Amino acid sequence: MTRPAAALLCLALSASALPAVVETAPNSLAVESSVTVPAGPDAAFSALTANVGEWWDSAHTWSGEARNLSLEPRAGGCFCEQLPAAGGSVQHGQVIFVQPGKLLRLDAALGPFQEMAVKGVLTFRLVAEGNGTRVTLNYRVFGAITMDPAKLAPMVDAMLAGQLQRFQAFVAGKPAK
C-alpha cells in the first residue's frame, strides 16, 4: 500500500466508529466502539450528556422519539425517557461514575436486556486527541441472557456503534444518519 493510500485509510478509520465485539461467553458479551469528535473533552462531555435526545437514534427508544430522553450527569442520575402517549417513563440506566470531560459510566440493561436478569455496564471514555476528543464506548452485559450472546453481540455492537456515529455527526454539526 502506498503512503498516501495508507494515510487515507487511517483517516477514514479514525473518522468513523470502529466497532468490535470484544468477547462473548455463554452468559456475557462485551462490545466497544470509538470515534474522534471535533471538540475538546469538556465540550464533548457536555454534548454527550446535555443533548442525548438530539443525537440518540429515535428508532432505539420506547417512545419512538429521542427528544424524550434525558441524562443527568451525576452519580445516581437517570438516563431516562418519558413516554408521553402512555403517561409513563423508562429508566434506561443509572449513572454510577461521572468525571466531566473524562468518563461517564452507567448501570444500564439497555433495550431487550431490561427483560432479562442481567447487569449491563455502559462506559464512555473521553481523551483529548489532536484538536478533538476520542470517545470510546464500552458495553458489557452479563447474567441470564436469554439469547445466544455470540449472535446477539454483533447486533448490540452495530446499534451502539451507530449511536456513537450519530454523536460524532452531532458534535460536528452534521445531520445524524
VMD Tcl script that draws the C-alpha trace (Angstrom):
set ca {
  {0.00 0.00 0.00}
  {1.33 3.44 -0.88}
  {1.90 6.03 1.81}
  {-0.98 8.28 0.62}
  {-3.33 5.31 0.48}
  {-2.30 4.20 3.96}
  {-2.83 7.75 5.26}
  {-6.30 7.88 3.70}
  {-7.18 4.51 5.23}
  {-6.03 5.69 8.68}
  {-8.02 8.91 8.30}
  {-11.15 7.03 7.26}
  {-10.83 4.62 10.16}
  {-10.26 7.38 12.70}
  {-13.27 9.32 11.42}
  {-15.82 6.59 11.97}
  {-16.82 4.30 14.78}
  {-14.59 1.26 14.97}
  {-16.95 -1.36 16.33}
  {-15.74 -4.57 17.83}
  {-17.22 -7.50 19.64}
  {-14.64 -7.76 22.41}
  {-15.86 -11.04 23.88}
  {-18.74 -13.44 24.19}
  {-19.33 -16.28 26.62}
  {-22.41 -18.35 27.48}
  {-23.65 -15.65 29.88}
  {-21.89 -12.46 28.77}
  {-20.86 -10.18 25.97}
  {-18.73 -7.07 25.56}
  {-18.57 -4.59 22.68}
  {-16.52 -1.46 22.07}
  {-16.59 1.41 19.57}
  {-14.58 4.58 19.24}
  {-14.84 7.88 17.35}
  {-13.00 11.18 17.33}
  {-15.18 14.27 17.63}
  {-14.17 17.85 16.71}
  {-14.46 19.29 20.22}
  {-12.43 19.36 23.40}
  {-13.20 16.83 26.14}
  {-15.37 19.19 28.21}
  {-17.47 20.27 25.22}
  {-17.76 16.65 24.03}
  {-18.87 15.54 27.50}
  {-21.46 18.30 27.61}
  {-22.84 17.29 24.19}
  {-22.88 13.64 25.27}
  {-24.95 14.30 28.38}
  {-26.95 17.51 27.94}
  {-28.01 16.77 24.37}
  {-28.59 13.00 24.37}
  {-32.04 13.47 22.84}
  {-30.53 15.27 19.86}
  {-28.08 12.55 18.80}
  {-29.57 9.26 20.06}
  {-31.48 7.36 17.36}
  {-35.26 7.55 17.88}
  {-35.51 4.01 16.49}
  {-33.84 2.84 19.70}
  {-36.28 4.38 22.15}
  {-39.50 3.06 23.66}
  {-41.45 6.22 22.72}
  {-40.12 6.45 19.18}
  {-38.84 9.98 19.90}
  {-35.26 10.58 21.09}
  {-36.29 14.06 22.27}
  {-37.99 12.28 25.19}
  {-34.57 11.19 26.52}
  {-32.63 12.89 29.29}
  {-29.37 12.13 31.06}
  {-28.38 13.58 34.43}
  {-24.54 13.57 34.63}
  {-24.22 12.93 38.38}
  {-23.86 9.78 40.48}
  {-27.37 8.37 40.82}
  {-28.52 10.40 37.80}
  {-31.03 8.90 35.42}
  {-30.70 8.09 31.73}
  {-34.46 8.24 31.32}
  {-37.19 8.52 28.74}
  {-40.63 9.99 29.11}
  {-43.49 8.08 27.46}
  {-45.95 10.92 26.83}
  {-48.56 8.83 24.99}
  {-48.63 6.21 27.75}
  {-48.13 8.63 30.64}
  {-45.13 6.65 31.85}
  {-41.38 6.61 31.79}
  {-38.40 4.29 31.31}
  {-35.07 4.22 33.13}
  {-32.51 3.05 30.58}
  {-29.68 3.40 33.06}
  {-28.37 4.99 36.20}
  {-25.12 6.95 36.36}
  {-22.64 5.19 38.65}
  {-19.47 7.20 37.85}
  {-19.05 10.62 36.36}
  {-15.91 12.64 35.79}
  {-16.79 15.52 33.42}
  {-14.60 15.64 30.35}
  {-13.16 12.19 31.10}
  {-15.61 9.43 31.94}
  {-19.29 8.57 32.18}
  {-20.39 5.11 33.39}
  {-23.93 3.81 33.68}
  {-25.54 0.72 35.13}
  {-27.68 0.04 32.07}
  {-29.58 -3.00 30.88}
  {-30.48 -1.41 27.55}
  {-33.45 -2.31 25.37}
  {-34.33 -6.01 25.41}
  {-31.87 -6.62 28.25}
  {-34.37 -4.98 30.61}
  {-36.48 -8.15 30.46}
  {-33.55 -10.40 31.30}
  {-31.86 -10.97 34.66}
  {-28.66 -9.24 33.54}
  {-26.34 -6.43 34.51}
  {-25.12 -4.05 31.84}
  {-22.34 -1.50 32.28}
  {-22.06 1.25 29.66}
  {-18.89 3.36 29.77}
  {-17.91 6.41 27.74}
  {-14.23 7.41 28.00}
  {-13.11 10.77 26.62}
  {-9.46 11.50 25.83}
  {-8.07 14.61 24.14}
  {-6.67 13.72 20.74}
  {-5.22 16.38 18.45}
  {-7.82 19.11 18.02}
  {-10.62 16.83 19.18}
  {-11.59 14.11 21.60}
  {-11.50 10.35 21.23}
  {-14.74 8.95 22.66}
  {-14.68 5.22 23.38}
  {-17.86 3.40 24.26}
  {-17.63 0.05 26.05}
  {-20.70 -2.03 26.91}
  {-20.52 -5.20 29.00}
  {-23.52 -7.38 29.77}
  {-23.59 -10.49 31.94}
  {-26.21 -12.66 33.60}
  {-29.15 -14.74 32.40}
  {-29.02 -13.68 28.75}
  {-31.95 -15.44 27.09}
  {-30.44 -15.31 23.58}
  {-27.14 -16.68 22.30}
  {-24.59 -13.96 23.21}
  {-22.46 -14.82 20.16}
  {-25.44 -13.99 17.90}
  {-26.67 -11.06 19.99}
  {-23.29 -9.29 20.39}
  {-22.92 -8.17 16.74}
  {-26.43 -6.64 16.85}
  {-25.66 -4.83 20.12}
  {-22.35 -3.70 18.67}
  {-23.97 -2.34 15.50}
  {-26.63 -0.46 17.46}
  {-24.16 1.18 19.84}
  {-21.63 1.95 17.09}
  {-24.49 3.64 15.24}
  {-25.29 5.75 18.30}
  {-21.65 6.78 18.54}
  {-21.56 7.71 14.84}
  {-24.68 9.83 15.37}
  {-22.96 11.51 18.32}
  {-19.90 12.23 16.18}
  {-22.09 13.80 13.46}
  {-23.99 15.85 16.07}
  {-20.78 17.29 17.54}
  {-19.53 18.06 14.02}
  {-22.77 19.93 13.28}
  {-23.88 17.43 10.65}
  {-27.22 15.64 10.45}
  {-27.13 12.28 12.20}
  {-27.83 9.34 9.88}
}
mol new
graphics top color blue
foreach p $ca { graphics top sphere $p radius 0.5 }
foreach p [lrange $ca 0 end-1] q [lrange $ca 1 end] { graphics top cylinder $p $q radius 0.2 }
display resetview
